[in-house]
Amino acid sequence: MLKCKDVSQRASEYLDGADRPLKWQMRLHLAMCSNCRRFVRHLALTRDLASKVGDVESCSQSQSRKIVQKLRNKS
Ligand SMILES: [Zn+2]
């Protein structure tokens, strides 16, 4: 059984598409632990945003900072 610490350490791996045993263990933990659910959701959002900001060259530093700020306020 994974602990919260394991989940936070392996969340990136999980989002990248982990192997089956880890995926199931993560899902099982996330089903029971709202803290880790929130953590993984935020990590996914942040990664998604980072990839978008990287794609959009016209997006200025201040614009991307605003987006990050908005995301932070949501939590
Ligand atoms: Zn947890």
N, CA, C, O and the ligand as a Tripos MOL2 file, in Angstrom:
@<TRIPOS>MOLECULE
protein
  301   299    76     0     0
PROTEIN
NO_CHARGES

@<TRIPOS>ATOM
      1 N           0.8390   -1.2100    0.0000 N.3       1 MET1
      2 CA          0.0000    0.0000    0.0000 C.3       1 MET1
      3 C           0.8700    1.2560    0.0000 C.2       1 MET1
      4 O           1.7650    1.4000    0.8330 O.2       1 MET1
      5 N           0.6030    2.1540   -0.9330 N.am      2 LEU2
      6 CA          1.3940    3.3800   -1.0060 C.3       2 LEU2
      7 C           1.0360    4.3270    0.1280 C.2       2 LEU2
      8 O          -0.1020    4.3720    0.5950 O.2       2 LEU2
      9 N           2.0370    5.0790    0.5530 N.am      3 LYS3
     10 CA          1.7880    6.1260    1.5340 C.3       3 LYS3
     11 C           1.7330    7.4610    0.7950 C.2       3 LYS3
     12 O           2.1520    7.5680   -0.3580 O.2       3 LYS3
     13 N           1.2050    8.4790    1.4860 N.am      4 CYS4
     14 CA          1.0930    9.8000    0.8750 C.3       4 CYS4
     15 C           2.4490   10.2720    0.3450 C.2       4 CYS4
     16 O           2.5360   10.8800   -0.7220 O.2       4 CYS4
     17 N           3.4890    9.9840    1.0990 N.am      5 LYS5
     18 CA          4.8370   10.3750    0.7010 C.3       5 LYS5
     19 C           5.2150    9.7090   -0.6320 C.2       5 LYS5
     20 O           5.7920   10.3510   -1.5090 O.2       5 LYS5
     21 N           4.8910    8.4390   -0.7700 N.am      6 ASP6
     22 CA          5.1910    7.7200   -2.0190 C.3       6 ASP6
     23 C           4.4370    8.3430   -3.1820 C.2       6 ASP6
     24 O           4.9730    8.5090   -4.2780 O.2       6 ASP6
     25 N           3.1840    8.6830   -2.9170 N.am      7 VAL7
     26 CA          2.3560    9.2590   -3.9740 C.3       7 VAL7
     27 C           2.9600   10.5750   -4.4600 C.2       7 VAL7
     28 O           3.0510   10.8170   -5.6640 O.2       7 VAL7
     29 N           3.3760   11.4340   -3.5050 N.am      8 SER8
     30 CA          3.9210   12.7240   -3.9080 C.3       8 SER8
     31 C           5.2390   12.5420   -4.6640 C.2       8 SER8
     32 O           5.5500   13.3070   -5.5760 O.2       8 SER8
     33 N           6.0020   11.5290   -4.2770 N.am      9 GLN9
     34 CA          7.2850   11.3030   -4.9440 C.3       9 GLN9
     35 C           7.1150   10.7210   -6.3450 C.2       9 GLN9
     36 O           7.9310   10.9740   -7.2310 O.2       9 GLN9
     37 N           6.0500    9.9370   -6.5400 N.am     10 ARG10
     38 CA          5.9170    9.2200   -7.8120 C.3      10 ARG10
     39 C           4.8010    9.7740   -8.6910 C.2      10 ARG10
     40 O           4.4360    9.1790   -9.7050 O.2      10 ARG10
     41 N           4.2630   10.9370   -8.2800 N.am     11 ALA11
     42 CA          3.1420   11.5110   -9.0230 C.3      11 ALA11
     43 C           3.5130   11.8260  -10.4730 C.2      11 ALA11
     44 O           2.7200   11.5980  -11.3860 O.2      11 ALA11
     45 N           4.7100   12.3470  -10.6740 N.am     12 SER12
     46 CA          5.1530   12.6760  -12.0310 C.3      12 SER12
     47 C           5.1960   11.4330  -12.9040 C.2      12 SER12
     48 O           4.7310   11.4190  -14.0430 O.2      12 SER12
     49 N           5.7690   10.3960  -12.3220 N.am     13 GLU13
     50 CA          5.8790    9.1160  -13.0040 C.3      13 GLU13
     51 C           4.4880    8.6010  -13.3960 C.2      13 GLU13
     52 O           4.2700    8.1050  -14.5010 O.2      13 GLU13
     53 N           3.5650    8.7400  -12.4500 N.am     14 TYR14
     54 CA          2.1870    8.3070  -12.6630 C.3      14 TYR14
     55 C           1.5580    9.0690  -13.8260 C.2      14 TYR14
     56 O           0.9050    8.4780  -14.6870 O.2      14 TYR14
     57 N           1.7630   10.3980  -13.8420 N.am     15 LEU15
     58 CA          1.1730   11.2230  -14.8890 C.3      15 LEU15
     59 C           1.8200   10.9560  -16.2480 C.2      15 LEU15
     60 O           1.1850   11.1150  -17.2900 O.2      15 LEU15
     61 N           3.0850   10.5510  -16.2230 N.am     16 ASP16
     62 CA          3.7890   10.2340  -17.4690 C.3      16 ASP16
     63 C           3.3250    8.9040  -18.0420 C.2      16 ASP16
     64 O           3.6760    8.5530  -19.1690 O.2      16 ASP16
     65 N           2.5470    8.1740  -17.2800 N.am     17 GLY17
     66 CA          2.0990    6.8620  -17.7250 C.3      17 GLY17
     67 C           2.9630    5.7920  -17.0890 C.2      17 GLY17
     68 O           3.8440    5.2280  -17.7370 O.2      17 GLY17
     69 N           2.7170    5.5190  -15.8550 N.am     18 ALA18
     70 CA          3.5110    4.5420  -15.1140 C.3      18 ALA18
     71 C           3.1350    3.1210  -15.5390 C.2      18 ALA18
     72 O           2.1480    2.9110  -16.2440 O.2      18 ALA18
     73 N           3.9330    2.1580  -15.0990 N.am     19 ASP19
     74 CA          3.5850    0.7730  -15.3850 C.3      19 ASP19
     75 C           2.3560    0.3750  -14.5620 C.2      19 ASP19
     76 O           1.9820    1.0450  -13.5990 O.2      19 ASP19
     77 N           1.7550   -0.7180  -14.9670 N.am     20 ARG20
     78 CA          0.4620   -1.1030  -14.4120 C.3      20 ARG20
     79 C           0.3810   -1.2170  -12.8880 C.2      20 ARG20
     80 O          -0.5280   -0.6550  -12.2770 O.2      20 ARG20
     81 N           1.3170   -1.9340  -12.2710 N.am     21 PRO21
     82 CA          1.1980   -2.0770  -10.8040 C.3      21 PRO21
     83 C           1.1850   -0.7330  -10.0910 C.2      21 PRO21
     84 O           0.3890   -0.5190   -9.1770 O.2      21 PRO21
     85 N           2.0690    0.1790  -10.5070 N.am     22 LEU22
     86 CA          2.1220    1.4870   -9.8650 C.3      22 LEU22
     87 C           0.8350    2.2570  -10.1270 C.2      22 LEU22
     88 O           0.2910    2.8970   -9.2270 O.2      22 LEU22
     89 N           0.3530    2.1900  -11.3630 N.am     23 LYS23
     90 CA         -0.8750    2.8900  -11.7310 C.3      23 LYS23
     91 C          -2.0350    2.4610  -10.8260 C.2      23 LYS23
     92 O          -2.7950    3.2900  -10.3250 O.2      23 LYS23
     93 N          -2.1460    1.1620  -10.6370 N.am     24 TRP24
     94 CA         -3.2520    0.6600   -9.8020 C.3      24 TRP24
     95 C          -3.0900    1.0490   -8.3420 C.2      24 TRP24
     96 O          -4.0550    1.3960   -7.6620 O.2      24 TRP24
     97 N          -1.8540    0.9850   -7.8780 N.am     25 GLN25
     98 CA         -1.6130    1.3820   -6.4870 C.3      25 GLN25
     99 C          -1.9120    2.8580   -6.2740 C.2      25 GLN25
    100 O          -2.4810    3.2520   -5.2560 O.2      25 GLN25
    101 N          -1.5170    3.6720   -7.2590 N.am     26 MET26
    102 CA         -1.7830    5.1050   -7.1700 C.3      26 MET26
    103 C          -3.2880    5.3500   -7.1780 C.2      26 MET26
    104 O          -3.8060    6.1220   -6.3710 O.2      26 MET26
    105 N          -3.9890    4.6790   -8.1070 N.am     27 ARG27
    106 CA         -5.4470    4.8740   -8.2060 C.3      27 ARG27
    107 C          -6.1470    4.4770   -6.9250 C.2      27 ARG27
    108 O          -7.0740    5.1450   -6.4670 O.2      27 ARG27
    109 N          -5.6890    3.3890   -6.3620 N.am     28 LEU28
    110 CA         -6.2840    2.9030   -5.1150 C.3      28 LEU28
    111 C          -6.0990    3.9360   -4.0060 C.2      28 LEU28
    112 O          -7.0290    4.2400   -3.2590 O.2      28 LEU28
    113 N          -4.8870    4.4640   -3.9150 N.am     29 HIS29
    114 CA         -4.6130    5.4640   -2.8870 C.3      29 HIS29
    115 C          -5.4280    6.7360   -3.1430 C.2      29 HIS29
    116 O          -6.0120    7.3080   -2.2230 O.2      29 HIS29
    117 N          -5.4570    7.1660   -4.4030 N.am     30 LEU30
    118 CA         -6.1700    8.4020   -4.7460 C.3      30 LEU30
    119 C          -7.6650    8.2760   -4.4910 C.2      30 LEU30
    120 O          -8.3390    9.2560   -4.1740 O.2      30 LEU30
    121 N          -8.1740    7.0520   -4.6340 N.am     31 ALA31
    122 CA         -9.5980    6.8310   -4.3870 C.3      31 ALA31
    123 C          -9.9410    7.0660   -2.9160 C.2      31 ALA31
    124 O         -11.0660    7.4250   -2.5700 O.2      31 ALA31
    125 N          -8.9460    6.8550   -2.0690 N.am     32 MET32
    126 CA         -9.2120    6.9560   -0.6340 C.3      32 MET32
    127 C          -8.6840    8.2360    0.0070 C.2      32 MET32
    128 O          -9.0760    8.5820    1.1220 O.2      32 MET32
    129 N          -7.7970    8.9360   -0.6950 N.am     33 CYS33
    130 CA         -7.0990   10.0450   -0.0610 C.3      33 CYS33
    131 C          -7.3340   11.3370   -0.8440 C.2      33 CYS33
    132 O          -6.7910   11.5240   -1.9330 O.2      33 CYS33
    133 N          -8.1450   12.2170   -0.2760 N.am     34 SER34
    134 CA         -8.4900   13.4480   -0.9980 C.3      34 SER34
    135 C          -7.2950   14.3990   -1.0880 C.2      34 SER34
    136 O          -7.1790   15.1630   -2.0460 O.2      34 SER34
    137 N          -6.4130   14.3530   -0.0970 N.am     35 ASN35
    138 CA         -5.2240   15.2110   -0.1390 C.3      35 ASN35
    139 C          -4.3620   14.8900   -1.3520 C.2      35 ASN35
    140 O          -3.9250   15.7910   -2.0680 O.2      35 ASN35
    141 N          -4.1240   13.6220   -1.5750 N.am     36 CYS36
    142 CA         -3.2860   13.2180   -2.7000 C.3      36 CYS36
    143 C          -4.0140   13.4320   -4.0200 C.2      36 CYS36
    144 O          -3.3870   13.7390   -5.0330 O.2      36 CYS36
    145 N          -5.3380   13.2700   -4.0120 N.am     37 ARG37
    146 CA         -6.1120   13.5690   -5.2200 C.3      37 ARG37
    147 C          -5.8750   15.0100   -5.6270 C.2      37 ARG37
    148 O          -5.6190   15.3090   -6.7940 O.2      37 ARG37
    149 N          -5.9660   15.9070   -4.6380 N.am     38 ARG38
    150 CA         -5.7690   17.3250   -4.9060 C.3      38 ARG38
    151 C          -4.3400   17.5780   -5.4130 C.2      38 ARG38
    152 O          -4.1200   18.3280   -6.3640 O.2      38 ARG38
    153 N          -3.3970   16.9350   -4.7550 N.am     39 PHE39
    154 CA         -1.9950   17.1200   -5.1240 C.3      39 PHE39
    155 C          -1.7520   16.7030   -6.5740 C.2      39 PHE39
    156 O          -1.1340   17.4410   -7.3410 O.2      39 PHE39
    157 N          -2.2330   15.5380   -6.9390 N.am     40 VAL40
    158 CA         -1.9990   15.0190   -8.2920 C.3      40 VAL40
    159 C          -2.7250   15.8820   -9.3230 C.2      40 VAL40
    160 O          -2.2170   16.1110  -10.4210 O.2      40 VAL40
    161 N          -3.9160   16.3590   -8.9620 N.am     41 ARG41
    162 CA         -4.6640   17.2080   -9.8780 C.3      41 ARG41
    163 C          -3.9040   18.5140  -10.1390 C.2      41 ARG41
    164 O          -3.8170   18.9810  -11.2750 O.2      41 ARG41
    165 N          -3.3710   19.0790   -9.0880 N.am     42 HIS42
    166 CA         -2.6170   20.3290   -9.2320 C.3      42 HIS42
    167 C          -1.3410   20.1250  -10.0300 C.2      42 HIS42
    168 O          -0.9640   20.9590  -10.8520 O.2      42 HIS42
    169 N          -0.6950   19.0170   -9.7780 N.am     43 LEU43
    170 CA          0.5240   18.7170  -10.5180 C.3      43 LEU43
    171 C           0.2060   18.5760  -12.0040 C.2      43 LEU43
    172 O           0.9400   19.0790  -12.8540 O.2      43 LEU43
    173 N          -0.8880   17.8900  -12.3070 N.am     44 ALA44
    174 CA         -1.2910   17.7120  -13.6980 C.3      44 ALA44
    175 C          -1.5820   19.0580  -14.3450 C.2      44 ALA44
    176 O          -1.1800   19.3060  -15.4810 O.2      44 ALA44
    177 N          -2.2770   19.9220  -13.6250 N.am     45 LEU45
    178 CA         -2.5920   21.2620  -14.1220 C.3      45 LEU45
    179 C          -1.3260   22.0630  -14.3980 C.2      45 LEU45
    180 O          -1.1860   22.6980  -15.4430 O.2      45 LEU45
    181 N          -0.4180   22.0170  -13.4480 N.am     46 THR46
    182 CA          0.8240   22.7700  -13.5660 C.3      46 THR46
    183 C           1.6320   22.2950  -14.7660 C.2      46 THR46
    184 O           2.1800   23.1000  -15.5180 O.2      46 THR46
    185 N           1.6980   20.9830  -14.9330 N.am     47 ARG47
    186 CA          2.4450   20.4210  -16.0630 C.3      47 ARG47
    187 C           1.8070   20.8020  -17.3760 C.2      47 ARG47
    188 O           2.4870   21.1440  -18.3430 O.2      47 ARG47
    189 N           0.4830   20.7360  -17.3960 N.am     48 ASP48
    190 CA         -0.2730   21.0920  -18.5850 C.3      48 ASP48
    191 C          -0.0060   22.5520  -18.9530 C.2      48 ASP48
    192 O           0.2360   22.8890  -20.1110 O.2      48 ASP48
    193 N          -0.0580   23.3940  -17.9420 N.am     49 LEU49
    194 CA          0.1670   24.8190  -18.1320 C.3      49 LEU49
    195 C           1.5920   25.0740  -18.6190 C.2      49 LEU49
    196 O           1.8120   25.8580  -19.5430 O.2      49 LEU49
    197 N           2.5470   24.4090  -17.9920 N.am     50 ALA50
    198 CA          3.9520   24.5980  -18.3610 C.3      50 ALA50
    199 C           4.1710   24.2380  -19.8200 C.2      50 ALA50
    200 O           4.9150   24.9210  -20.5240 O.2      50 ALA50
    201 N           3.5250   23.1660  -20.2820 N.am     51 SER51
    202 CA          3.7080   22.7670  -21.6700 C.3      51 SER51
    203 C           3.0450   23.7690  -22.6100 C.2      51 SER51
    204 O           3.5460   24.0280  -23.7040 O.2      51 SER51
    205 N           1.9170   24.3310  -22.1790 N.am     52 LYS52
    206 CA          1.2400   25.3320  -22.9980 C.3      52 LYS52
    207 C           2.0590   26.6150  -23.0900 C.2      52 LYS52
    208 O           2.2150   27.1880  -24.1680 O.2      52 LYS52
    209 N           2.5710   27.0510  -21.9630 N.am     53 VAL53
    210 CA          3.3750   28.2710  -21.9300 C.3      53 VAL53
    211 C           4.5980   28.0840  -22.8160 C.2      53 VAL53
    212 O           5.0180   29.0070  -23.5140 O.2      53 VAL53
    213 N           5.1660   26.8830  -22.7820 N.am     54 GLY54
    214 CA          6.3240   26.5940  -23.6190 C.3      54 GLY54
    215 C           5.9920   26.6580  -25.0980 C.2      54 GLY54
    216 O           6.8320   27.0390  -25.9130 O.2      54 GLY54
    217 N           4.7600   26.2830  -25.4460 N.am     55 ASP55
    218 CA          4.3380   26.2640  -26.8480 C.3      55 ASP55
    219 C           4.0700   27.6540  -27.3870 C.2      55 ASP55
    220 O           4.3570   27.9510  -28.5470 O.2      55 ASP55
    221 N           3.5230   28.4970  -26.5400 N.am     56 VAL56
    222 CA          3.0830   29.8070  -26.9950 C.3      56 VAL56
    223 C           4.2070   30.8260  -26.7790 C.2      56 VAL56
    224 O           4.4140   31.3210  -25.6710 O.2      56 VAL56
    225 N           4.9120   31.1190  -27.8480 N.am     57 GLU57
    226 CA          6.0650   32.0090  -27.7020 C.3      57 GLU57
    227 C           5.6430   33.4510  -27.4580 C.2      57 GLU57
    228 O           6.3800   34.2290  -26.8520 O.2      57 GLU57
    229 N           4.4610   33.7990  -27.9320 N.am     58 SER58
    230 CA          4.0060   35.1740  -27.7710 C.3      58 SER58
    231 C           3.5490   35.4640  -26.3400 C.2      58 SER58
    232 O           3.3480   36.6160  -25.9550 O.2      58 SER58
    233 N           3.3920   34.4050  -25.5790 N.am     59 CYS59
    234 CA          2.9750   34.5740  -24.1950 C.3      59 CYS59
    235 C           4.1240   35.1830  -23.3870 C.2      59 CYS59
    236 O           5.1620   34.5520  -23.1870 O.2      59 CYS59
    237 N           3.9260   36.3780  -22.9430 N.am     60 SER60
    238 CA          4.9970   37.0760  -22.2320 C.3      60 SER60
    239 C           5.1530   36.5600  -20.8160 C.2      60 SER60
    240 O           4.2870   35.8500  -20.3040 O.2      60 SER60
    241 N           6.2450   36.9150  -20.1970 N.am     61 GLN61
    242 CA          6.5090   36.5050  -18.8110 C.3      61 GLN61
    243 C           5.3900   36.9200  -17.8710 C.2      61 GLN61
    244 O           4.9500   36.1370  -17.0300 O.2      61 GLN61
    245 N           4.9290   38.1740  -18.0210 N.am     62 SER62
    246 CA          3.8980   38.6630  -17.1040 C.3      62 SER62
    247 C           2.5810   37.9320  -17.3250 C.2      62 SER62
    248 O           1.8340   37.6790  -16.3800 O.2      62 SER62
    249 N           2.3010   37.5920  -18.5920 N.am     63 GLN63
    250 CA          1.0690   36.8420  -18.8710 C.3      63 GLN63
    251 C           1.1020   35.4720  -18.2110 C.2      63 GLN63
    252 O           0.1410   35.0580  -17.5640 O.2      63 GLN63
    253 N           2.2100   34.7810  -18.3820 N.am     64 SER64
    254 CA          2.2860   33.4480  -17.7980 C.3      64 SER64
    255 C           2.2530   33.5210  -16.2840 C.2      64 SER64
    256 O           1.7310   32.6220  -15.6250 O.2      64 SER64
    257 N           2.8140   34.5980  -15.7280 N.am     65 ARG65
    258 CA          2.7750   34.7540  -14.2810 C.3      65 ARG65
    259 C           1.3280   34.9210  -13.8060 C.2      65 ARG65
    260 O           0.9360   34.4010  -12.7610 O.2      65 ARG65
    261 N           0.5490   35.6580  -14.5980 N.am     66 LYS66
    262 CA         -0.8610   35.8640  -14.2620 C.3      66 LYS66
    263 C          -1.6220   34.5400  -14.2680 C.2      66 LYS66
    264 O          -2.4530   34.2860  -13.3960 O.2      66 LYS66
    265 N          -1.3330   33.7130  -15.2480 N.am     67 ILE67
    266 CA         -2.0210   32.4200  -15.3460 C.3      67 ILE67
    267 C          -1.6850   31.5580  -14.1340 C.2      67 ILE67
    268 O          -2.5630   30.9300  -13.5440 O.2      67 ILE67
    269 N          -0.4250   31.5370  -13.7760 N.am     68 VAL68
    270 CA          0.0020   30.7580  -12.6170 C.3      68 VAL68
    271 C          -0.6940   31.2750  -11.3570 C.2      68 VAL68
    272 O          -1.1180   30.5020  -10.4980 O.2      68 VAL68
    273 N          -0.7990   32.5940  -11.2720 N.am     69 GLN69
    274 CA         -1.4600   33.2180  -10.1230 C.3      69 GLN69
    275 C          -2.9180   32.7630  -10.0380 C.2      69 GLN69
    276 O          -3.4190   32.4280   -8.9650 O.2      69 GLN69
    277 N          -3.5830   32.7600  -11.1900 N.am     70 LYS70
    278 CA         -4.9910   32.3470  -11.2430 C.3      70 LYS70
    279 C          -5.1490   30.9140  -10.7520 C.2      70 LYS70
    280 O          -6.0520   30.6010   -9.9750 O.2      70 LYS70
    281 N          -4.2600   30.0590  -11.2160 N.am     71 LEU71
    282 CA         -4.3170   28.6560  -10.8130 C.3      71 LEU71
    283 C          -4.1120   28.5160   -9.3090 C.2      71 LEU71
    284 O          -4.7710   27.7130   -8.6480 O.2      71 LEU71
    285 N          -3.2000   29.3010   -8.7920 N.am     72 ARG72
    286 CA         -2.9140   29.2440   -7.3510 C.3      72 ARG72
    287 C          -4.1390   29.6700   -6.5450 C.2      72 ARG72
    288 O          -4.4580   29.0780   -5.5130 O.2      72 ARG72
    289 N          -4.8160   30.7030   -7.0310 N.am     73 ASN73
    290 CA         -5.9910   31.1990   -6.3060 C.3      73 ASN73
    291 C          -7.1100   30.1750   -6.2410 C.2      73 ASN73
    292 O          -7.9250   30.1800   -5.3190 O.2      73 ASN73
    293 N          -7.1350   29.2990   -7.2330 N.am     74 LYS74
    294 CA         -8.1810   28.2730   -7.2710 C.3      74 LYS74
    295 C          -8.0440   27.2830   -6.1280 C.2      74 LYS74
    296 O          -9.0350   26.7260   -5.6570 O.2      74 LYS74
    297 N          -6.8250   27.0680   -5.6870 N.am     75 SER75
    298 CA         -6.6150   26.0090   -4.6900 C.3      75 SER75
    299 C          -6.9950   26.4650   -3.2860 C.2      75 SER75
    300 O          -6.8780   25.6940   -2.3340 O.2      75 SER75
    301 ZN         -2.4900   10.2820    0.4070 Zn       76 ZN76
@<TRIPOS>BOND
     1     1     2 1
     2     2     3 1
     3     3     4 2
     4     3     5 am
     5     5     6 1
     6     6     7 1
     7     7     8 2
     8     7     9 am
     9     9    10 1
    10    10    11 1
    11    11    12 2
    12    11    13 am
    13    13    14 1
    14    14    15 1
    15    15    16 2
    16    15    17 am
    17    17    18 1
    18    18    19 1
    19    19    20 2
    20    19    21 am
    21    21    22 1
    22    22    23 1
    23    23    24 2
    24    23    25 am
    25    25    26 1
    26    26    27 1
    27    27    28 2
    28    27    29 am
    29    29    30 1
    30    30    31 1
    31    31    32 2
    32    31    33 am
    33    33    34 1
    34    34    35 1
    35    35    36 2
    36    35    37 am
    37    37    38 1
    38    38    39 1
    39    39    40 2
    40    39    41 am
    41    41    42 1
    42    42    43 1
    43    43    44 2
    44    43    45 am
    45    45    46 1
    46    46    47 1
    47    47    48 2
    48    47    49 am
    49    49    50 1
    50    50    51 1
    51    51    52 2
    52    51    53 am
    53    53    54 1
    54    54    55 1
    55    55    56 2
    56    55    57 am
    57    57    58 1
    58    58    59 1
    59    59    60 2
    60    59    61 am
    61    61    62 1
    62    62    63 1
    63    63    64 2
    64    63    65 am
    65    65    66 1
    66    66    67 1
    67    67    68 2
    68    67    69 am
    69    69    70 1
    70    70    71 1
    71    71    72 2
    72    71    73 am
    73    73    74 1
    74    74    75 1
    75    75    76 2
    76    75    77 am
    77    77    78 1
    78    78    79 1
    79    79    80 2
    80    79    81 am
    81    81    82 1
    82    82    83 1
    83    83    84 2
    84    83    85 am
    85    85    86 1
    86    86    87 1
    87    87    88 2
    88    87    89 am
    89    89    90 1
    90    90    91 1
    91    91    92 2
    92    91    93 am
    93    93    94 1
    94    94    95 1
    95    95    96 2
    96    95    97 am
    97    97    98 1
    98    98    99 1
    99    99   100 2
   100    99   101 am
   101   101   102 1
   102   102   103 1
   103   103   104 2
   104   103   105 am
   105   105   106 1
   106   106   107 1
   107   107   108 2
   108   107   109 am
   109   109   110 1
   110   110   111 1
   111   111   112 2
   112   111   113 am
   113   113   114 1
   114   114   115 1
   115   115   116 2
   116   115   117 am
   117   117   118 1
   118   118   119 1
   119   119   120 2
   120   119   121 am
   121   121   122 1
   122   122   123 1
   123   123   124 2
   124   123   125 am
   125   125   126 1
   126   126   127 1
   127   127   128 2
   128   127   129 am
   129   129   130 1
   130   130   131 1
   131   131   132 2
   132   131   133 am
   133   133   134 1
   134   134   135 1
   135   135   136 2
   136   135   137 am
   137   137   138 1
   138   138   139 1
   139   139   140 2
   140   139   141 am
   141   141   142 1
   142   142   143 1
   143   143   144 2
   144   143   145 am
   145   145   146 1
   146   146   147 1
   147   147   148 2
   148   147   149 am
   149   149   150 1
   150   150   151 1
   151   151   152 2
   152   151   153 am
   153   153   154 1
   154   154   155 1
   155   155   156 2
   156   155   157 am
   157   157   158 1
   158   158   159 1
   159   159   160 2
   160   159   161 am
   161   161   162 1
   162   162   163 1
   163   163   164 2
   164   163   165 am
   165   165   166 1
   166   166   167 1
   167   167   168 2
   168   167   169 am
   169   169   170 1
   170   170   171 1
   171   171   172 2
   172   171   173 am
   173   173   174 1
   174   174   175 1
   175   175   176 2
   176   175   177 am
   177   177   178 1
   178   178   179 1
   179   179   180 2
   180   179   181 am
   181   181   182 1
   182   182   183 1
   183   183   184 2
   184   183   185 am
   185   185   186 1
   186   186   187 1
   187   187   188 2
   188   187   189 am
   189   189   190 1
   190   190   191 1
   191   191   192 2
   192   191   193 am
   193   193   194 1
   194   194   195 1
   195   195   196 2
   196   195   197 am
   197   197   198 1
   198   198   199 1
   199   199   200 2
   200   199   201 am
   201   201   202 1
   202   202   203 1
   203   203   204 2
   204   203   205 am
   205   205   206 1
   206   206   207 1
   207   207   208 2
   208   207   209 am
   209   209   210 1
   210   210   211 1
   211   211   212 2
   212   211   213 am
   213   213   214 1
   214   214   215 1
   215   215   216 2
   216   215   217 am
   217   217   218 1
   218   218   219 1
   219   219   220 2
   220   219   221 am
   221   221   222 1
   222   222   223 1
   223   223   224 2
   224   223   225 am
   225   225   226 1
   226   226   227 1
   227   227   228 2
   228   227   229 am
   229   229   230 1
   230   230   231 1
   231   231   232 2
   232   231   233 am
   233   233   234 1
   234   234   235 1
   235   235   236 2
   236   235   237 am
   237   237   238 1
   238   238   239 1
   239   239   240 2
   240   239   241 am
   241   241   242 1
   242   242   243 1
   243   243   244 2
   244   243   245 am
   245   245   246 1
   246   246   247 1
   247   247   248 2
   248   247   249 am
   249   249   250 1
   250   250   251 1
   251   251   252 2
   252   251   253 am
   253   253   254 1
   254   254   255 1
   255   255   256 2
   256   255   257 am
   257   257   258 1
   258   258   259 1
   259   259   260 2
   260   259   261 am
   261   261   262 1
   262   262   263 1
   263   263   264 2
   264   263   265 am
   265   265   266 1
   266   266   267 1
   267   267   268 2
   268   267   269 am
   269   269   270 1
   270   270   271 1
   271   271   272 2
   272   271   273 am
   273   273   274 1
   274   274   275 1
   275   275   276 2
   276   275   277 am
   277   277   278 1
   278   278   279 1
   279   279   280 2
   280   279   281 am
   281   281   282 1
   282   282   283 1
   283   283   284 2
   284   283   285 am
   285   285   286 1
   286   286   287 1
   287   287   288 2
   288   287   289 am
   289   289   290 1
   290   290   291 1
   291   291   292 2
   292   291   293 am
   293   293   294 1
   294   294   295 1
   295   295   296 2
   296   295   297 am
   297   297   298 1
   298   298   299 1
   299   299   300 2
@<TRIPOS>SUBSTRUCTURE
     1 MET1         2 RESIDUE 1 A MET
     2 LEU2         6 RESIDUE 1 A LEU
     3 LYS3        10 RESIDUE 1 A LYS
     4 CYS4        14 RESIDUE 1 A CYS
     5 LYS5        18 RESIDUE 1 A LYS
     6 ASP6        22 RESIDUE 1 A ASP
     7 VAL7        26 RESIDUE 1 A VAL
     8 SER8        30 RESIDUE 1 A SER
     9 GLN9        34 RESIDUE 1 A GLN
    10 ARG10       38 RESIDUE 1 A ARG
    11 ALA11       42 RESIDUE 1 A ALA
    12 SER12       46 RESIDUE 1 A SER
    13 GLU13       50 RESIDUE 1 A GLU
    14 TYR14       54 RESIDUE 1 A TYR
    15 LEU15       58 RESIDUE 1 A LEU
    16 ASP16       62 RESIDUE 1 A ASP
    17 GLY17       66 RESIDUE 1 A GLY
    18 ALA18       70 RESIDUE 1 A ALA
    19 ASP19       74 RESIDUE 1 A ASP
    20 ARG20       78 RESIDUE 1 A ARG
    21 PRO21       82 RESIDUE 1 A PRO
    22 LEU22       86 RESIDUE 1 A LEU
    23 LYS23       90 RESIDUE 1 A LYS
    24 TRP24       94 RESIDUE 1 A TRP
    25 GLN25       98 RESIDUE 1 A GLN
    26 MET26      102 RESIDUE 1 A MET
    27 ARG27      106 RESIDUE 1 A ARG
    28 LEU28      110 RESIDUE 1 A LEU
    29 HIS29      114 RESIDUE 1 A HIS
    30 LEU30      118 RESIDUE 1 A LEU
    31 ALA31      122 RESIDUE 1 A ALA
    32 MET32      126 RESIDUE 1 A MET
    33 CYS33      130 RESIDUE 1 A CYS
    34 SER34      134 RESIDUE 1 A SER
    35 ASN35      138 RESIDUE 1 A ASN
    36 CYS36      142 RESIDUE 1 A CYS
    37 ARG37      146 RESIDUE 1 A ARG
    38 ARG38      150 RESIDUE 1 A ARG
    39 PHE39      154 RESIDUE 1 A PHE
    40 VAL40      158 RESIDUE 1 A VAL
    41 ARG41      162 RESIDUE 1 A ARG
    42 HIS42      166 RESIDUE 1 A HIS
    43 LEU43      170 RESIDUE 1 A LEU
    44 ALA44      174 RESIDUE 1 A ALA
    45 LEU45      178 RESIDUE 1 A LEU
    46 THR46      182 RESIDUE 1 A THR
    47 ARG47      186 RESIDUE 1 A ARG
    48 ASP48      190 RESIDUE 1 A ASP
    49 LEU49      194 RESIDUE 1 A LEU
    50 ALA50      198 RESIDUE 1 A ALA
    51 SER51      202 RESIDUE 1 A SER
    52 LYS52      206 RESIDUE 1 A LYS
    53 VAL53      210 RESIDUE 1 A VAL
    54 GLY54      214 RESIDUE 1 A GLY
    55 ASP55      218 RESIDUE 1 A ASP
    56 VAL56      222 RESIDUE 1 A VAL
    57 GLU57      226 RESIDUE 1 A GLU
    58 SER58      230 RESIDUE 1 A SER
    59 CYS59      234 RESIDUE 1 A CYS
    60 SER60      238 RESIDUE 1 A SER
    61 GLN61      242 RESIDUE 1 A GLN
    62 SER62      246 RESIDUE 1 A SER
    63 GLN63      250 RESIDUE 1 A GLN
    64 SER64      254 RESIDUE 1 A SER
    65 ARG65      258 RESIDUE 1 A ARG
    66 LYS66      262 RESIDUE 1 A LYS
    67 ILE67      266 RESIDUE 1 A ILE
    68 VAL68      270 RESIDUE 1 A VAL
    69 GLN69      274 RESIDUE 1 A GLN
    70 LYS70      278 RESIDUE 1 A LYS
    71 LEU71      282 RESIDUE 1 A LEU
    72 ARG72      286 RESIDUE 1 A ARG
    73 ASN73      290 RESIDUE 1 A ASN
    74 LYS74      294 RESIDUE 1 A LYS
    75 SER75      298 RESIDUE 1 A SER
    76 ZN76       301 GROUP 0 **** ****
